[in-house]
Amino acid sequence: MGREPQLIREQGYWRGRFEAMASDCEVLMEVGEEPLAADLLRIVSQEAWRIERKFSRYRQDNIIHRINTSNGIPVEVDDETAELIDYAALCHGLSEGLFDFTSGVLRRVWTFDGSDRVPAPELVGQALEYVGWEKVTWRRPELILPAGMEIDLGGIGKEYAVDRAARLVGEKADVDIVVNFGGDLFITGPRRGGGVWNIGVQDPCPDGPGILAQLNIRKGGVATSGDARRFLIRDGKRYSHILDPRTGWPVDGTPRSVTVVATTCMEAGMLATIAMLHGREARKFLEAQRVPFLIF
């Protein structure tokens, strides 16, 4: 699939497809006119690409790169970036440090490619010196990031893009749609006549049965976090790619998959991610949140 969006007519709705944020993205629209469907697809895809350009850690021409190469010099950020930093800081506090968007530097020593290359403890310890939101000075709109540290908003960026795109469509037309970016999605309202949207939960295992479960949803955000595709194995022990930012080591006992339904995609994503970081206590954590969820 290329970067150019594709529009397909299906059973009573239009399906628009494109690629963004290393994901297959789609928008389902119950509209009759093709020009309107094409316009809504354009709105969704352009917003996804805008957010990707602005917040991707892989680019060298955006605010994230400017922050991560600031070497301790204060950086003033715009309102949108400040809102995301505030939200990530809130997630850090609510999770008691389990969600830490400075932990991306641990990629310097961990590569989860299915091999047995587990890094030496001293290397993990060295990388851990550059992890910790508490080491950052944030006085909105100014952020001071110590040299060697990085921030990564990828843990909330895709969910943010989903919610933003859905909101923009709502400002354009009074229609109910599904915005789905790589399995993280938002449903703006029920199908015509009050019907539900049927959402399949994909098995994260490449050789799994495919669809683990089906959700019937009229409105809300859905996000899934999985732990099946990226790992290491040494001496019979499996090392999850879900890293505890407080220790620098994989979380023990992570579920294979966690799916959460919430008011927004961002909220669902936050809860699914934090649940994975709780490892064997994931179910207990989710039960305490009083939100619908699936765990495997």
C-alpha positions in Angstrom: 0.0 0.0 0.0 1.4 3.4 -1.0 1.2 6.8 0.6 -1.7 7.8 -1.7 -5.1 7.1 0.1 -7.3 4.5 -1.5 -11.1 4.6 -1.3 -13.2 1.5 -1.6 -17.0 1.0 -1.5 -18.1 -1.8 0.7 -21.3 -3.1 2.3 -23.2 0.1 3.0 -20.1 2.3 3.7 -16.8 3.6 2.3 -13.5 2.3 3.5 -10.5 4.7 3.1 -7.0 3.3 3.4 -3.5 4.8 3.7 -0.2 4.4 5.6 1.1 6.5 8.5 3.1 6.0 11.6 4.4 2.6 10.4 0.8 1.4 10.4 -1.9 0.5 8.1 -4.6 3.1 8.7 -8.3 3.2 7.6 -11.5 5.2 8.1 -14.9 3.7 7.7 -17.6 6.1 6.7 -21.4 5.7 6.4 -21.9 8.3 3.7 -23.5 7.9 0.3 -21.6 10.4 -1.8 -18.2 9.5 -3.0 -16.9 13.1 -3.0 -17.8 13.5 0.7 -16.1 10.2 1.5 -13.0 11.3 -0.4 -12.9 14.6 1.4 -13.2 13.0 4.8 -10.5 10.5 3.9 -8.3 13.4 2.9 -8.9 15.2 6.3 -8.0 12.0 8.2 -4.9 11.1 6.2 -3.5 14.6 6.2 -3.9 15.0 9.9 -2.2 11.6 10.5 0.7 12.6 8.3 1.0 16.1 10.0 1.2 14.6 13.5 3.7 12.0 12.2 5.9 14.7 10.8 5.7 16.8 13.9 6.3 14.2 16.6 8.2 11.3 15.0 11.5 10.6 16.7 12.9 9.4 13.4 12.9 12.9 11.8 15.5 15.6 12.1 13.3 18.5 11.2 10.7 18.6 14.0 10.2 19.7 17.6 11.2 16.3 19.0 14.6 16.4 17.3 15.1 19.9 18.5 14.4 18.9 22.1 16.4 15.7 22.0 19.5 17.6 20.6 19.2 20.6 23.0 21.9 19.3 25.4 20.4 21.0 28.4 19.6 24.3 26.7 16.0 25.4 27.4 13.5 24.8 24.5 10.2 26.7 24.2 7.5 24.5 22.7 4.1 25.4 21.0 0.8 24.7 22.7 0.1 21.4 21.0 3.4 20.0 22.0 2.9 21.3 25.5 -0.4 19.6 25.8 1.1 16.2 24.8 4.0 16.7 27.2 1.5 17.6 30.0 -0.5 14.4 29.2 2.6 12.2 29.1 3.7 13.7 32.5 0.2 13.0 33.8 0.6 9.3 32.7 3.9 9.2 34.4 2.4 10.4 37.7 -0.7 8.2 37.5 1.4 5.1 36.8 3.9 5.9 39.6 6.7 6.1 37.1 5.9 3.0 35.0 5.0 5.1 32.0 8.1 7.2 31.3 8.5 8.9 27.9 12.2 9.4 28.5 12.8 5.6 28.5 13.3 5.3 24.7 17.1 5.6 25.3 17.0 2.0 26.5 16.8 1.1 22.8 20.6 1.8 22.8 21.2 -1.5 24.6 18.1 -3.6 24.0 17.2 -4.9 20.5 14.3 -7.3 20.5 14.8 -9.3 17.4 14.2 -12.8 18.6 17.8 -13.5 19.3 19.6 -14.3 22.5 21.5 -11.0 22.8 20.6 -9.9 26.3 22.7 -6.9 27.3 25.1 -6.9 30.2 23.8 -5.5 33.4 26.4 -2.7 33.4 25.2 -1.5 29.9 21.6 -1.4 31.1 22.8 0.5 34.2 24.6 3.1 32.0 21.6 3.6 29.8 19.3 3.9 32.8 21.3 7.0 33.9 19.5 8.9 31.0 16.0 7.7 32.0 13.6 9.5 34.4 11.1 12.2 33.8 11.9 13.6 37.3 15.3 14.6 35.9 13.7 16.9 33.3 12.7 20.5 34.1 9.2 21.3 32.6 7.8 24.7 33.2 5.3 25.2 30.4 6.1 26.2 27.7 9.8 25.7 28.5 11.5 22.3 28.8 15.1 21.6 29.9 16.3 18.1 28.9 19.6 17.1 30.3 22.3 16.2 27.8 22.1 12.6 26.6 18.4 12.2 27.5 15.5 11.9 24.9 11.8 12.2 25.0 9.6 10.0 22.8 5.9 10.7 22.4 5.3 7.6 20.3 3.5 6.0 23.2 0.7 8.4 22.9 1.1 9.9 19.5 -0.9 7.4 17.4 -3.8 7.5 19.8 -3.7 11.3 19.8 -3.8 11.3 16.0 -6.8 9.0 16.0 -8.8 11.3 18.4 -7.7 14.5 16.5 -8.7 13.0 13.1 -12.1 12.0 14.4 -12.6 15.4 15.9 -11.8 17.1 12.6 -14.2 14.9 10.7 -16.9 15.9 13.2 -16.3 19.5 12.4 -16.7 18.9 8.7 -19.8 16.7 8.5 -22.5 15.2 10.7 -21.6 11.6 10.0 -20.5 8.6 12.2 -17.2 7.0 11.3 -14.5 4.7 12.6 -10.9 6.0 12.5 -8.5 3.1 12.9 -4.7 3.6 13.0 -3.0 0.2 13.3 -5.6 -1.2 15.7 -6.0 1.9 17.8 -9.3 3.5 16.9 -12.2 5.8 17.8 -15.8 5.3 16.9 -17.8 8.6 16.7 -21.2 7.0 16.9 -23.5 4.1 16.1 -24.2 2.8 12.6 -27.4 3.9 10.9 -30.4 2.8 12.8 -28.4 2.5 16.1 -26.4 -0.5 15.1 -23.0 -1.4 16.5 -19.7 -1.5 14.8 -18.1 -4.9 14.9 -14.4 -4.6 15.9 -12.1 -7.6 15.7 -9.2 -7.9 18.2 -6.2 -9.3 16.3 -4.0 -11.9 17.8 -0.5 -10.3 18.2 1.2 -13.7 17.6 2.1 -14.0 13.9 1.2 -17.7 13.9 -1.9 -17.2 16.1 -5.5 -17.9 15.2 -6.0 -14.4 13.7 -9.0 -12.8 15.5 -9.0 -13.3 19.3 -12.4 -11.7 20.0 -15.0 -9.3 18.6 -16.2 -6.1 20.2 -19.5 -4.6 19.4 -19.2 -0.8 20.0 -21.5 2.2 19.3 -19.1 4.9 20.4 -15.7 5.3 22.1 -12.0 4.7 21.9 -10.3 1.3 21.7 -6.6 0.5 22.0 -4.6 -2.7 22.1 -1.1 -3.3 23.5 0.6 -6.6 22.7 3.7 -8.5 23.6 4.2 -11.3 21.1 6.3 -9.9 18.1 9.3 -8.5 19.9 11.3 -10.5 22.4 14.6 -12.1 23.2 15.2 -15.7 24.4 18.2 -16.9 26.3 18.6 -20.2 28.2 14.9 -20.9 27.8 13.9 -17.5 29.3 11.8 -15.1 27.3 12.6 -11.4 27.6 9.6 -9.1 26.8 10.1 -5.9 24.9 8.0 -4.2 27.6 10.7 -2.5 29.7 10.4 -1.2 33.2 11.8 2.3 33.1 12.7 2.2 36.8 15.0 -0.8 36.3 15.8 -0.9 32.6 14.8 -4.6 32.4 11.8 -6.3 30.9 8.7 -6.6 32.9 8.0 -10.2 34.0 4.7 -11.9 33.2 3.3 -9.4 30.6 0.1 -10.5 29.0 0.1 -11.5 25.3 -2.5 -8.8 24.6 -4.5 -6.1 26.4 -7.4 -4.3 24.8 -9.2 -1.4 26.5 -12.4 0.5 25.7 -12.6 4.0 27.0 -14.0 7.5 26.3 -11.2 8.4 24.0 -8.5 6.5 22.1 -5.8 8.3 24.2 -7.4 7.1 27.4 -7.7 3.6 26.1 -4.1 3.6 25.0 -2.8 4.9 28.3 -4.6 2.2 30.3 -3.6 -0.6 27.9 0.1 0.5 28.1 0.1 0.9 31.8 -1.6 -2.5 32.2 1.2 -4.2 30.2 3.8 -2.4 32.4 2.1 -4.0 35.4 3.0 -7.5 34.1 1.3 -10.2 36.1 -0.8 -7.6 37.9 -2.3 -6.3 34.6 -5.7 -7.8 35.2 -5.9 -6.4 38.7 -4.9 -3.0 37.5 -7.6 -3.0 34.8 -10.3 -4.2 37.1 -9.6 -1.3 39.4 -10.1 1.2 36.5 -13.7 0.0 35.9 -13.4 0.0 32.1 -14.3 -2.7 29.6 -11.2 -4.7 28.7 -9.9 -7.9 27.1 -6.8 -9.6 28.3 -5.1 -12.7 26.9 
